[in-house]
Amino acid sequence: MRGTLLLLIVLLSLNASAQAVTSPDSTTIPDSENGWYLSPHGTIRILVLFAEVEYDLHPDKDPAPGGGAEWRKGELPTWKDNVFDPFALDQPKAMVSQYYHQMSLGNFTVLGDYVDQLVVVKESEQKNLRDYSGMVWTQANKAGVLHTAHDLSVSDFDLWRDGGRPGMPKVGGADSPHSYDHVMVILRNSPLPDGNGSTDAGSSGMLFGYQSDTQSRFSTSSSLPFGILKHEFNHLLLGGNNFHSGGGNAPNFTSYFIPLQGGWSMMGAANSSLLTACAWDRDRLGWYTKGSVNKIHTVDLLGHEMNGDIDPMAGDTGLFVLRDFVTTGDALHIRLPYIPEDEYPQWLWLENHQTEPNNECATDRFQYEYIACVKKAVPGIYAMVQVDRAKKKGADIYGGYADYLRPLGANGNYDLFLRGDTITFKCLWPGPTQPYFLRDAYANPLTGSQDLEFPLTDRNNDGTISRGEMFARKVEINNGKELDEAIFLGNTRQAFTPQGNHKIGMGTNPSSANMLSLVCDKTRETLTAGKPNNRTVRLNGISVELLEQRADGGILVHVRTGDVRLDQDVRWCADSIVLPPLAGPDGRSMIVGTKCKVVLDRSATPTRMVAQGAERGKTWFSPPTRFTVLAGADVLLEKKAVLELKNGSVLHVMSGSKVTFAAKAKLRVGKGCHVVLHGNGQLTAKECGLRKLRKQGRLITVAE
């Protein structure tokens, strides 16, 4: 093969300053807006070959002898003209051409045409049927000359010069001799499993007398393989396997989180919820709204553009109107504060998806919502947290790990427990599954499992967990009610709406705090929980509240700081939780409202891959929670409020901080738990209660 072979095989069976919009301004420094091996700007036209295998030696090995309803044996698929438009249209019609037009906000035009005869590869003429592109090209060459459905020639598929380097500007124009910019092979019944594929920057020899700059191949049993098609092609725009995200990752790849993530992105695939790009993708590739002043933007109450890349702690707060993300490009990118510079930075992304019925975008929907058991995507705010992966210029912009985006579902995070039996999953693909419990009492906003990921549990009781022990959230026992809804592939409850869960804050589930990250592969922690991993949750007082759904689809959002009042019960679990000196009402850093309870507990959701202790027959994959009130922080528990420590949790009241219990407010310190009072730190509560805790050894004073 010519060029650098970059096999990207994906096993998907599981699976605040304004920034003016400019073009990439460097020809010597890599810039992600130039694309990896292909440019994400301008126009490209792809040559497609449809192929099938004739199992003339072993007919019994044919995985689809007669084909499917949309692709019958011996014929071209029924959707052959719905992949690419051959010529540019103001409003693209074919599915993939339309996808790139909409996702790129008109910055990238992807056209294509197909060889008008089915390529039939005989088993008897191949060694092992696994040189997927090569064997199809060889067979296609027997036709002699290129003939496409729309009578295009090789020059129509050669709009870019070969040799594009990662992050460097790509040169438009034809090669000499000609070279196809991209050749795509789609196989119906090869040994390549349905929904699998790969891509590379190279060529499988000569095709009708010419080589290719890049190529891909993937399989389908019958229908248009949209998910794997866009996933593989998007690699050439975005990067290698370490860019798997949004439901396109696989267990073996090193990632920022223990569980595999779902969600939505250009690198999503079999395990995606929504089928659109996300705001991170658009920013990475320079797909900006034409005529906009800011790269990431929203508008004010009067419709004037505002910067959407904000740092609330630097004063970027107030009212923002998020219009439909797909059609306008609006998004909010909120920096999460107090993370040290030697740890991974994090941001909260907010996108308003008005969904297909309202914006006429065929991919602004859940992947399987056409099946009745899947609860459809509804108009609302869809949120995710970005870990690292902010650098867009420089020599190392294609480094980092996979699953750098973690969805933040409106229904919150929970500790989940398998019920222990096996039942039949009926919703999508009937088959055995293990149901799991989700209960309100197991709410865990800081470290719990969210809907769009694959939880892990120590199934073989060996004291370690691996992604080989993960389970899909197919059948949920939700507070006693059975939900057979394939929740991990998208559910109505995941959208924030003004009339539903409408707030992300310090005391909500999910929380506005940063997330714990842990770089790991399928079986081990690769950085052994050291930095730059985020191993501390830092409460921040930032809140995002949805105030109004407007008739035009816009959603009014209020972003503020100092929102430190907890007006509902919360259960906090994490290796380490830190409360900085936040500027809330009356200088308070945290106010626990009247009759509200804060429970510091140990996470039953793994935060480590190796056992962190065992007791009473239970093995923990998280350490006890350590909550630290930093110097200058001031905590008030109002009348009848409760602070409870459970399962070995420790509260550190640092020198210079204050924790005050109002009348009838209670401090409950369970067995094995401790409150540590440092230096001149102040703990004000009923003295008789404090004396009792000291006598029990649960209140300790440390001189500083």
WOZIGI-V647619 format. One record per helix or strand of 2 or more residues. SS is the DSSP state (helix for helix, strand for strand). FROM is the first residue (numbers start at 1). TO is the last residue. If there is no record, write none. Layout:
ss=SS from=FROM to=TO
ss=SS from=FROM to=TO
This chain:
ss=helix from=32 to=34
ss=strand from=42 to=54
ss=helix from=59 to=61
ss=strand from=67 to=68
ss=strand from=71 to=72
ss=helix from=80 to=82
ss=helix from=95 to=103
ss=strand from=108 to=115
ss=strand from=119 to=122
ss=helix from=123 to=125
ss=helix from=132 to=141
ss=helix from=154 to=157
ss=strand from=179 to=187
ss=strand from=197 to=200
ss=strand from=210 to=219
ss=helix from=226 to=238
ss=helix from=241 to=243
ss=helix from=279 to=285
ss=strand from=297 to=299
ss=strand from=305 to=307
ss=strand from=309 to=310
ss=helix from=312 to=314
ss=strand from=318 to=322
ss=helix from=325 to=328
ss=strand from=332 to=335
ss=strand from=346 to=353
ss=helix from=356 to=359
ss=strand from=380 to=387
ss=strand from=405 to=408
ss=strand from=417 to=418
ss=strand from=423 to=425
ss=strand from=431 to=433
ss=strand from=436 to=438
ss=helix from=440 to=442
ss=helix from=467 to=469
ss=strand from=475 to=478
ss=strand from=481 to=484
ss=helix from=487 to=489
ss=helix from=492 to=494
ss=strand from=503 to=505
ss=strand from=537 to=539
ss=strand from=543 to=549
ss=strand from=555 to=560
ss=strand from=565 to=566
ss=strand from=570 to=572
ss=strand from=576 to=579
ss=helix from=585 to=587
ss=strand from=590 to=592
ss=strand from=597 to=600
ss=strand from=613 to=615
ss=strand from=618 to=620
ss=strand from=626 to=629
ss=strand from=634 to=637
ss=strand from=642 to=645
ss=strand from=650 to=653
ss=strand from=658 to=661
ss=strand from=666 to=669
ss=strand from=674 to=678
ss=strand from=682 to=684
ss=helix from=687 to=695
ss=strand from=699 to=702
